[in-house]
């Protein structure tokens, strides 16, 4: 029955429509845990991939390159080799249906909705290592070992590596010629991103990154590759090639130094080993003899003779460096998208350094049981029509308590460091508490009743200036501020000194 091309087309359209409804129904559910949310994303991703593959088959059917669909439609209309015979086509199809049911008497109508509904409860298999903890952390231990054993790597701890692996622009470009590390790092980040964010269109993200990279490379603005991006203005060959016309002897060429001689020989594809004298002699040969006529023993191993020297070698090096720079740009973009996961990984590594093996195993078991019980708790919806604040037990507080303390209103005090006080009663009480008094002392202002209801630092300072002006604190008052000293060295203000003197006590 479903062997006809039109029936296959109809079934394909029906499958696409059912999958679209299934995706909408799945996305309408709010997963209670991160694990369920990841399962949902992968289910949707799998359904989208199925829709894409089914649609591609439909496109091939509608293109009808072998005219099979056209012939089948013509046969339904009764068109035969002898002419048009509608009744013959009708009875032939009726005979085919009867023959099918005769061979399959127990055939029944299968409700496809039941099969598709079961997909909503499916838990896709997602491969994560134990260190990744189901997508919560990165597992970069293998890449860390590769980094510390490379020429550009440093002997650092794994926790420090998590801070520097996303900064490849700090590596000197001369040490980036080996692409194995960057390729492995980019491959892992792509694989991790696809497992944790299956609904993201990574191809579209990378196409945008490539477009921006091409523009920056042409202008020499790629971070860490500024000099290499300007192919015309700042050619790498200009830094490595040595103009031999300025040197008449090998001894003069020796004074250039071993490193520059090595770079010049490498740019020409010649051997770079030996002493400084040998390097200078080998390079001086190119002044009198063209590269094509030099003996092959002077060329480095792996070089195919003079064909890969000169401008072609420089062009090949530029393309190789550009490819590494593009991988770095893609890796930086992925690190931006996974910034939250990277921070969580750093915190987890630092935390694990202070735990024993038994404590880590106990914590892992607690996390697994917490994930299992978390979904059960979330299934019980809390009835809170008045939107009351939650208490310590995770349930709404009583309404009478809410009205009595005014807990629904939030008050902030800038003097207390923007601390929040919930409810009018708590806000009024805090003016007498240590937190507010300490904040006033830091401002050099006495905590008097004049400053009640004042929570802004600028307003408190302005009010204190007005009070001081009104009370005359800024004016000179000799009776209170002029000091007198008796024979015993005691200090008194003018008013107290004169009173004691009249009484004959001084």
C-alpha positions in Angstrom: 0.0 0.0 0.0 2.7 2.5 0.9 4.9 1.3 -2.0 3.5 3.8 -4.4 5.4 7.1 -4.8 2.5 9.3 -4.0 1.8 7.3 -0.8 5.4 7.8 0.2 5.1 11.5 -0.4 1.9 11.8 1.6 3.5 9.8 4.5 6.6 12.0 4.4 4.5 15.2 4.7 2.5 13.7 7.5 5.7 12.8 9.4 7.1 16.3 9.0 3.9 17.8 10.3 3.7 15.4 13.3 7.4 16.2 14.2 6.7 19.9 14.0 3.8 19.6 16.4 5.9 17.4 18.7 8.7 20.0 18.8 6.2 22.7 19.8 4.6 20.5 22.4 8.0 19.6 23.8 9.2 23.2 24.0 6.0 24.2 25.8 7.1 22.1 28.8 9.5 23.8 31.3 12.1 21.2 32.4 12.6 21.2 36.2 16.3 20.4 36.1 19.4 21.1 34.0 19.6 17.4 33.0 16.0 17.4 31.8 16.6 20.6 29.9 19.5 19.1 28.1 17.5 16.0 27.2 14.8 18.3 25.8 17.3 20.2 23.6 18.7 16.9 22.2 15.2 15.6 21.5 14.3 18.7 19.6 17.7 18.6 17.8 17.1 15.0 16.7 13.5 15.8 15.5 14.9 18.8 13.5 17.5 16.5 11.9 14.8 14.0 11.0 12.7 16.8 9.4 15.6 18.0 7.4 16.4 14.5 6.1 12.7 13.8 5.3 12.4 17.2 3.5 15.5 16.4 1.4 13.8 13.2 0.2 10.7 15.1 -0.6 12.7 17.6 -2.7 14.2 14.7 -4.7 10.7 13.3 -5.3 9.3 16.6 -6.5 12.3 17.2 -8.8 11.2 13.9 -10.5 14.4 13.4 -12.5 13.4 9.9 -13.6 9.7 11.0 -14.3 8.4 8.3 -11.9 6.0 10.7 -10.2 4.7 12.0 -13.5 4.1 8.4 -14.8 2.3 7.4 -11.6 0.0 10.5 -11.7 -0.8 9.7 -15.4 -1.6 6.1 -14.4 -4.0 7.3 -11.8 -5.8 9.2 -14.5 -6.2 6.1 -16.6 -3.6 6.9 -19.2 -2.2 3.7 -20.7 -0.3 2.9 -23.8 -3.5 2.3 -25.8 -5.3 5.4 -24.5 -7.3 6.7 -21.6 -9.2 4.1 -19.6 -10.4 5.4 -16.2 -12.4 2.3 -15.2 -9.5 0.0 -15.9 -7.2 2.0 -13.6 -9.8 2.1 -10.9 -10.4 -1.6 -10.9 -6.7 -2.3 -11.0 -6.2 -0.2 -7.9 -9.2 -1.9 -6.2 -7.7 -5.3 -6.9 -4.4 -4.2 -5.4 -6.1 -3.1 -2.2 -8.1 -6.3 -1.9 -5.0 -8.4 -2.5 -3.1 -6.5 0.2 -5.9 -7.1 2.9 -6.2 -10.8 1.8 -2.5 -11.3 2.5 -2.6 -9.3 5.8 -5.9 -10.1 7.4 -4.7 -9.1 10.9 -3.6 -5.6 9.8 -4.9 -2.8 11.9 -4.7 0.9 12.0 -1.7 2.0 14.1 -2.1 5.3 15.9 1.1 7.1 15.1 0.4 9.7 17.9 1.1 7.0 20.5 4.6 6.4 19.0 5.3 10.1 18.8 4.1 10.8 22.3 6.6 8.3 23.6 9.3 10.4 22.1 8.5 13.2 24.6 9.7 10.9 27.4 12.8 9.7 25.6 16.2 10.3 27.3 18.8 10.6 24.5 22.2 9.1 25.1 24.7 11.9 25.6 28.4 11.0 26.0 30.0 12.9 28.9 33.2 12.0 30.8 33.1 11.9 34.6 35.0 15.2 34.8 32.5 16.9 32.7 29.7 16.1 35.1 27.0 16.0 32.4 28.0 19.2 30.7 28.6 21.4 33.8 32.4 21.4 33.5 35.1 21.2 30.9 37.6 18.3 30.8 40.8 19.8 29.4 43.3 17.5 31.2 44.6 15.9 27.9 45.0 19.3 26.3 46.7 20.6 29.4 49.3 17.8 29.2 49.8 18.7 25.5 50.2 22.3 26.4 52.9 22.0 29.1 54.9 19.6 26.9 54.9 21.9 23.9 57.5 24.6 23.0 55.2 27.5 23.7 53.7 26.0 26.9 54.7 26.8 30.5 55.0 24.5 33.5 51.9 25.6 35.3 49.1 24.0 37.3 45.8 22.9 35.7 43.9 25.7 37.5 46.2 28.3 36.0 45.9 26.6 32.5 42.1 27.3 32.6 43.0 31.0 32.7 45.4 31.0 29.8 44.1 28.4 27.3 41.5 31.0 26.0 44.3 33.5 25.3 46.3 32.1 22.4 47.2 35.7 21.3 49.8 35.8 24.1 51.8 33.0 22.4 54.6 34.3 20.1 53.6 33.7 16.5 56.9 32.0 15.7 55.9 29.2 18.0 52.4 28.6 16.5 53.6 26.8 13.4 52.6 23.5 15.0 48.8 23.3 14.6 48.2 20.0 16.4 47.5 21.6 19.7 45.1 24.3 18.4 43.3 21.8 16.2 42.8 19.4 19.2 41.6 22.3 21.4 39.1 23.6 18.8 37.8 20.1 18.0 37.1 19.5 21.7 35.4 22.8 22.3 33.2 22.2 19.2 32.3 18.7 20.4 31.5 20.0 23.9 29.4 22.9 22.6 27.4 20.6 20.3 26.7 18.3 23.3 25.6 21.1 25.7 24.0 23.5 23.2 22.5 21.3 20.5 20.0 23.9 19.3 22.7 26.5 18.4 23.6 26.9 14.7 27.4 26.6 14.9 27.8 26.9 11.2 26.1 30.3 11.1 28.3 31.4 14.1 31.5 30.3 12.4 30.5 31.9 9.1 30.2 35.3 10.9 33.5 34.7 12.6 35.2 34.0 9.3 33.8 37.1 7.6 35.0 39.3 10.5 38.4 37.5 10.5 39.0 38.0 6.7 38.4 41.8 7.2 40.6 42.0 10.2 43.4 39.9 8.6 43.4 42.1 5.5 43.8 45.2 7.7 46.3 43.6 10.0 44.1 43.9 13.1 43.9 40.3 14.2 45.0 40.2 17.9 48.4 38.6 18.2 48.9 38.6 14.4 49.1 42.3 13.6 52.3 42.1 11.7 51.5 38.9 9.9 48.1 40.2 8.6 49.7 42.9 6.4 50.9 40.7 3.6 52.0 43.7 1.5 53.2 46.2 4.1 54.8 43.9 6.7 55.8 40.7 4.9 57.3 38.0 7.3 60.0 37.4 4.7 61.3 40.9 5.2 62.1 40.0 8.8 64.0 36.8 8.0 65.7 37.6 4.6 69.2 39.2 4.7 70.4 41.4 1.9 73.7 39.8 1.0 74.8 42.7 -1.2 75.9 44.6 2.0 78.3 41.7 3.0 81.5 41.0 1.1 82.9 38.1 3.2 81.7 35.3 5.4 83.3 37.0 8.5 81.1 40.1 8.0 78.0 37.8 7.8 79.0 36.1 11.0 78.5 39.4 12.9 74.7 39.3 12.1 74.2 36.7 14.8 73.1 33.0 15.0 69.4 33.6 15.3 69.1 35.9 12.3 71.2 33.6 10.2 68.9 30.7 11.3 65.8 32.6 10.3 67.2 33.6 6.9 68.3 30.0 6.2 64.8 28.7 7.2 63.1 31.2 4.9 65.1 29.8 2.0 64.5 26.2 2.9 68.2 25.6 3.8 69.6 23.7 6.7 69.7 25.8 9.9 72.1 23.6 12.0 75.8 23.9 12.7 78.0 26.7 14.1 77.6 30.3 13.3 80.5 30.1 10.9 78.9 27.1 9.0 75.5 28.9 8.9 77.2 32.1 7.5 79.0 30.0 4.8 75.9 28.2 3.8 73.9 31.4 3.5 76.8 33.2 1.7 76.6 30.5 -1.1 73.3 31.9 -2.2 74.9 35.3 -3.0 77.0 33.8 -5.9 74.9 30.7 -6.7 71.1 30.6 -7.6 69.0 28.4 -5.4 68.1 26.2 -8.3 71.8 25.3 -8.8 72.7 24.6 -5.2 73.5 21.1 -4.1 70.5 19.3 -2.5 72.6 18.5 0.5 72.3 22.1 1.6 68.5 22.0 1.8 66.6 21.0 4.9 65.1 17.5 5.3 61.5 17.5 4.1 62.1 20.3 1.7 61.5 19.4 -2.0 64.5 21.2 -3.2 64.6 24.8 -4.4 61.0 24.7 -5.7 59.6 25.5 -2.3 61.9 28.3 -1.6 61.6 32.0 -2.2 58.2 33.6 -2.6 56.3 30.3 -2.9 57.7 29.2 0.5 56.8 32.6 2.0 53.3 32.4 0.6 52.8 28.9 1.9 54.0 30.0 5.4 51.5 32.9 5.3 48.6 30.6 4.4 49.6 28.2 7.2 49.8 31.0 9.8 46.5 32.4 8.5 44.9 29.0 9.1 46.2 28.9 12.7 44.9 32.5 13.3 41.5 31.5 12.0 41.3 28.6 14.4 42.2 30.9 17.2 39.4 33.3 16.3 36.9 30.4 16.3 38.3 29.1 19.6 37.9 32.6 21.2 34.3 32.8 20.0 33.5 29.4 21.6 35.2 30.5 24.8 32.9 33.5 24.9 29.9 31.3 24.4 31.1 28.9 27.1 32.4 31.6 29.5 29.9 30.6 32.3 31.0 26.9 32.0 34.7 27.9 32.1 34.1 29.9 35.3 32.3 27.0 36.9 35.2 24.7 35.9 37.7 27.0 37.6 35.6 27.1 40.8 35.2 23.3 40.7 39.0 22.7 40.3 39.9 25.0 43.2 37.2 23.4 45.3 38.5 19.9 44.6 42.0 20.8 45.6 40.9 21.2 49.2 38.9 17.9 49.3 40.1 14.3 49.9 39.1 11.4 47.6 36.4 10.2 50.1 34.9 13.7 50.3 34.8 14.1 46.5 33.0 10.7 46.2 30.5 11.7 48.9 29.8 15.0 47.2 29.3 13.3 43.8 26.8 10.9 45.3 25.0 13.8 47.0 24.7 15.7 43.7 23.3 12.6 42.0 20.6 12.1 44.7 19.9 15.9 44.7 19.2 15.8 40.9 16.8 12.8 41.4 14.9 14.5 44.3 14.9 17.9 42.7 12.5 16.8 39.9 10.1 15.3 42.4 10.0 18.5 44.4 9.4 20.6 41.4 6.5 18.5 40.3 4.5 19.8 43.3 3.4 23.3 42.2 3.1 25.8 45.1 -0.2 27.6 45.3 0.6 31.3 45.7 -2.1 33.5 44.1 -1.2 36.5 46.2 2.5 36.2 45.3 3.6 36.3 48.9 7.3 36.2 49.8 8.7 32.7 50.5 9.6 31.6 54.0 12.6 29.5 55.1 10.7 26.3 54.2 10.2 27.4 50.6 6.5 28.1 51.1 4.6 31.4 51.1 4.5 33.2 54.5 1.0 33.7 56.2 -0.9 36.6 54.9 -1.4 38.2 58.3 2.4 38.2 58.9 2.8 39.8 55.5 0.4 42.6 56.4 1.7 43.1 59.9 5.4 43.6 58.9 4.9 44.8 55.4 7.3 42.2 54.1 6.3 42.9 50.6 8.0 46.3 50.5 11.8 46.6 50.1 13.8 49.5 51.6 17.5 50.1 50.7 20.0 52.2 52.7 23.0 53.6 50.9 24.6 54.5 54.2 24.5 50.8 55.2 26.2 49.7 52.0 22.9 49.4 49.9 21.6 46.7 52.3 18.0 45.8 51.8 15.4 45.8 54.6 12.1 44.1 54.0 9.2 45.6 55.7 8.6 49.0 57.4 9.2 47.7 60.9 12.7 46.3 60.0 13.5 49.6 58.2 12.7 51.8 61.1 14.5 49.5 63.5 17.7 49.6 61.5 18.4 53.3 62.3 19.3 52.3 65.9 21.3 49.2 64.9 25.1 49.0 64.7 25.2 48.8 60.9 23.7 52.2 60.4 25.6 53.8 63.3 28.9 52.4 61.9 28.0 53.9 58.5 27.3 57.3 60.0 30.6 57.3 61.9 32.4 56.5 58.7 30.9 59.7 57.2 31.9 61.7 60.3 28.2 62.4 61.2 26.6 61.8 64.6 23.7 59.3 64.4 21.0 61.5 65.9 17.2 61.6 65.4 17.7 64.4 62.9 18.9 61.8 60.4 16.0 59.3 60.7 14.6 58.4 57.3 17.8 59.6 55.7 19.3 56.8 53.6 21.3 58.7 51.0 24.9 59.6 51.7 24.7 63.0 49.8 21.5 64.0 51.6 23.0 63.1 55.0 26.1 65.2 54.3 24.1 68.2 53.1 21.9 68.0 56.2 24.9 67.9 58.5 26.4 71.0 56.9 23.1 72.8 57.4 23.0 71.7 61.1 26.6 72.9 61.7 25.9 76.2 60.1 22.7 76.7 62.1 24.4 75.8 65.4 27.5 77.8 64.6 29.9 74.9 64.9 32.1 76.5 62.2 32.5 79.8 64.1 35.3 80.5 66.6 34.0 80.4 70.2 36.8 81.5 72.6 34.9 80.5 75.7 34.8 76.9 74.5 37.8 76.6 72.2 40.5 78.8 73.8 42.8 76.7 76.0 44.5 77.5 79.4 47.0 75.5 81.3 47.5 75.5 85.1 50.8 75.0 87.0 50.3 71.2 87.1 49.9 71.0 83.3 46.1 70.5 83.2 44.4 71.9 80.1 41.0 73.8 80.4 39.0 75.9 78.1 38.6 79.6 78.9 35.2 79.3 80.7 36.2 76.4 82.9 39.6 78.0 83.8 38.0 81.3 84.9 35.4 79.6 87.0 38.0 77.5 88.8 40.2 80.5 89.3 37.4 82.6 90.9 36.7 79.8 93.3 40.3 79.7 94.3 40.9 76.1 93.2 43.7 77.0 90.8 
